[in-house]
Amino acid sequence: MIREGAISFNAEGAFYNPRMVLNRDVGVAVTRVLKITQYLDALAASGVRGLRIAKETDVEKVILNDVSRRACSLIEENIKLNSLSNCEICCSNANVLMHQRRFEAVDLDPFGSPAPFLAAASRSAGSYLFITATDTAPLCGAHLKSGIRKYQAVPVKTDYHREMGARILLGTVARELARIDKAVYPLLAHVTDHYVRLYLEVKKGARLADKTLKMMGYLEHCHECRSWRTIPGMECRSQGSCDLCGRKTVTAGPLWLGPIQDRDLIGRAIDELEDVKGRSDRALRLLQSCGEEIDEPMYYDHHRLCKDLKTTPGRIDDLIEDLRAMGWEASRTHFSGVGVKTNAPLGSIQEILSGAELNDIKRH
């Protein structure tokens, strides 16, 4: 018997990943904030995700689906074990179920890529769509051809590859929803350990879909000096050369360039997380970091930049402070412990880092 959150359950004979506890803790907190009444756990396996939502939130109806009859029998056993009366079990192909029925919130947590389920989930989700992707290598550019096939976009492997993966996935979802006149509004996006996790609000309307597609675009990256520029819009207008060093550039996309964190929702989720039974401090730190990020795509690797400049890395917080003093926006990022988000050009960052040792002397 396994304990997680407020439930006890048996996972024998069905997939259960204990490394995803943080993922499910955050999911419970976000669901509490959104006050969802109907929730589909489309690929339930042992049922732990849906069971926690049924037990730890005010959702009136939780539908747990899995194509495996053994998994469905196990889910039924676990429902009885936790005395839950707000659950419905479906034993169906997830795509078939989502094409047949509509749900207020759809949660996709597949083993691997969510790509095969995105079309059906986009049609089925009435208000919210939650997605986990564990195939980070294709999303981040490490397995280029696989990423292009699955997500109809070109990912580029860079220092900010973790955020690249999140924005490639989000862009794919935005385009899939737009095909059926639905708009997407990101609430929370995080990349933790081996997976990408998205929490998205969905709204109907062709005009709204058109507006959200304006958040799409491309990213032109220079591997030589590590600078990049964004190219808004669905039309790729790459220059082919770097503004800073003149070297050849590569282009990633289409991907999402708009905001990915809703600070108000994240703040309320932090409050709810305090009441999640057994939640980890790591989950709290994750949400706090996401809520403090500025709305700028991608980030710079502080240590890589210092290595390029042959300088000793100072404190990241000092770099952020200096950027802000120069009038730029800057923050840390949850995507990387050595990452810095800023709207400052690379030249300004290099100027600060080149004078870091002198600045350290002045501070002391």
N, C-alpha and C positions, 0 to 999 in steps of 0.2 A: 504493500500500500504506500502511495506517495502523497505527501502533503505539499500543496502550493497555494499561496494566498489563503483564502478562506475555505478551500475545498480539499477533500480527500478523494483519491481516485486510483483505479487500477489501470495500468498502461500495457499490461502483458498482451501481446498479439497485435498491437497497433503502435504507430510511430509516436514517440514522445521525445522532445529535445529539451533537456534541462538547461541548456545554454540560452534558451529564449525566454527565461523567466523575466528578465528586464523588459523585453519586448511586450510581454503580456501585462506586466505591472503598469507600464505606460498606457497600454491599450485600455485597461480598466479605468484609469484616471481620466483619459480623454473622453471615453464613453459616458462617464458620469457628468462631465461638463456639458456635453452636447444634449443630454436628456433624450436619448434615442428610445423609441418605443418598440421598434422591431429590428432585429439584428440577425443576419445570416453568417454563420461560420461555414463557408462553402466547402472547405477541405478539412474536415474536423479531426480526422484520425482518432486519437484517444478521447477527443472532446474537451481537453483541458482549457483551451481558449474560450470556447463558447460557454462552458460550465462556469468559469470564473465570471464572465459577463452576466450570466443568469443569477449567480449567487451574490456578486459584489456591486451590482449596479441596480438601477430602477427600471431596466428594460423589461417591458411587459411580455414580450415574446421573443425567445431565442430559438432559431432554427439551426440545428446541427446536421450537416450533410456529409456523407462520405460514400463513395462507390463500393467500398468493401463491406460485405455483410458481417464479417467478423468485427470490424470497427464499429458498426452500428449496434451490434449486440453489446459490445463493451461500453458504448456511450449510454445505452439504456441502463446497463448495470450501474454506471457511475451517476446517472441521474437519480436513481433510486437511493443510492448510497448517500447522496447529499440532500435528499428529500426536496427535490426541486419540482415545482408544478408549472413553471412557465417555459418549458422546453418542448420542442417538436423535433422528432427525428425523421430525416429523409435519407433513403439509401439510393442515391441516384448519381449519374454522371453530372458533375458540377456544371458543365456548360449547358446540358439539357435543362437542368433545373433553373438556371438563371435566364435562359431564353423563355421558359414557360411562365415564370413568376417574377413579380417585382417585390423588392424589399427596400425598406427605408435606408438601411445600412448594409453594405456587403463587405465582408472581410475575406481577403485572399491571402492565405498563408501556405503556399505550395512548397513542395520539396524541389528547390531549384527555381526555374524561371516562371513568373506569372504570365508571360506572354501568351501562352495558349488559352488563357482565361479572360484576357482583357476585353475582347469584343463582347462576350456574353455578360461580363460583370458591368460594363459600361451601360448596357441596355437595362440591366436589372436594378442598378442602384438608383434609388429615388432621390436621396439627399446626401448620402455619404458613401465614400469608397475608401477602404483601408487596404493597403497592399504591402506585402513583404516580398522581397526578392533576395535570394541567397546566391544567385549567379553573378557575383560582383566582378569576376574576371571579364566576362563579355561586356558588362555595362561600363567598366572603367577603362577599356581599351587593351587589356592584356590578351584577350582572345578576340581580335578585331573582326574576323569574318563571322564568328558566332554572334557578336554584338550587332553587326549590320543585319544579319538574317532575322534575328529575334525582335529587334527594336526599330528597324527601318531608319537607322541613324548611324552616323560614323562617330564612335568614341575615340578619343586620342589619349594615349597614356602620358600623363603629365604629373607634376608634383602635387597637383590638386585632384588626383584621379578619383578620390572618394566622393567629392562633390560632383565631379563629372558624371559618375554613375547615377547619383540621385537625380540630376537634372536631365540626363538622357531618358531615364525611366519616366519622370514626370512629363517630359515633352511627348513621349509616346502615348501616355494616358490622355493628355490634353488633346492630341490629334484624334485619338480614337473616340473620345466623347464628342468632339466637334463634328465628326462625321454624322452623328445622329442628333445634331442641334442641342448639345449640352455643353455647359461651361464648367470649368474646374477652378476652384479656389483653394490653394494650399493652406492647410492649418498647421501642420507640423511635418517636417522631414528630417530624418536622422539616419546616419550610417554608423552602425555599431558592430564591432567584431566582424562577422562575415556576412552581414546583410544590410540591405537598404529598406527603410520603412517609411511609408507615406500615409498621412491622414489628410483626406481631401473632401471638401464640400462640393456637391454637384448641384447645378441649377439648370433648369430647362430654358431653352430659348435660343433661336438662331443669332439674334443680335448680341446676346451675352457671350455666346460661343465665339463670335467674331472678335469681341473685345479681348477675350482671354488669349486668342491666337496671336494678338499683338505682343504678348509676353514671350512668344517663341522667337528663336533666332539662331545664330551661329556664333562660334568662337574661333578667332584666328590666333594661333599660338606659335611662338618662336622657340624652338628647342635650344637655340644657341644662347640667347640672353634671358630666357624664361619670361619674357613679357607676353602680353596678350591684349586683344581688343575684342569687344563684343560687336556683333553685327545684327541689329534688330530686324525682325520680319522674316517671313518664310522664303524670301528671295536671298540667295547667297551671293554677296557682293565682296568677296575676299580680294585683298590687294595682291597677295602672293609674296609680299616682302614685308619685313619688319620695319616699323617706323623708327625704332630705337637703334638697331644695329645693321639694318639693311639686308639681313640674311633671309633665306627662303622660309616661308611659314607653312603650317599645315592647318586645315580647317576641320572643326568638330561640329556635329549637329545634323539635323535640327535638334535643338534642346530648349529647355525652359530657362529664360533669363530673368523672369520676374521674381518677386518675393517668394520665399518658401516657408517662412515662419510667421504665425499669427501671435504676436506678443501677448495680446489680451487673453486668448485661449490658453496659451502656455502658462501664463500666470495663474489662471484658475485651475489648470491641471496640476500645477505644483501644490496648490492648496488641497486638492482632492487626494493627491499622492500621499499626503501625510496620514490619511486614514486607510490606505491600502495595507492590509495585513501582511506583515513580513517583507514589505518592500525594502529594496536595498538603497543605501545612500548613493550608490552609483546612478540609479535611476533619477534621483533628485538632482544630482550634479549635472546629468545630461540635459534635463529640462531647463535648468538654470542657464546653462551654457547656450542652448538653442535660443532662449529668450533674450539673451544679451547680444546676439549676432546682429550686425548691421545688414541692411538689405542690398548687398552687393554680391554679384556672382563670383565665385571662385576665391581662392586665397593664395598667399605666397608662403612658401616654406622658409621660415626665418633662417634655419641652419644652412640650407642650400645656398641662399643668397650670400650669407657670410662666407661660406666656403669659396664661392665664385670670386668674392672680393678679397679673399685671403685675410679676413679679419676674424677676431675672436668674437663669437656670439655673446652679446650682452643679454640683459633681461628683456623678454618680449614685451612686458608691460611698459618698459622705458621707451621702446620703439613706438608703441601705440600712443603713449603720452606725447612724444615728439611729433608724431603725425598730426595729432589733434591740435597741438600748439601751432602748427603750420596752417591750420584751417581745414584739414582733411578729416573725413570720417574714418574710424578705425576700431577694430575690436578683435578679440580672440575668436576662435571658432571651435565647435565641438568636433569638426571633421579631423582635426589634427592638433596634437598638443604643442606643436611648433608652428602652427599656422596663424597668419595674420590676414584678416579681411580689411580691405581699405579701398576707397575710390581714388587714392593717390596714384599717380603714374609711377612706374618702376624707377625712373630716374630720381624722383624725390626720395624714395625708400633707400636707394643706393647712396644718395648724398648723406642721409642720416647715418646709415650703417658705416660708411667710410670714416665718419667722424665720431664713431662710437667710443673709441678709446679716449679721445679728448674729452668727450662728454662725461665719461665715467670719472675722469680726473676732476672735472669741474664739480660733479655731484658730491665728491668726497672731500 
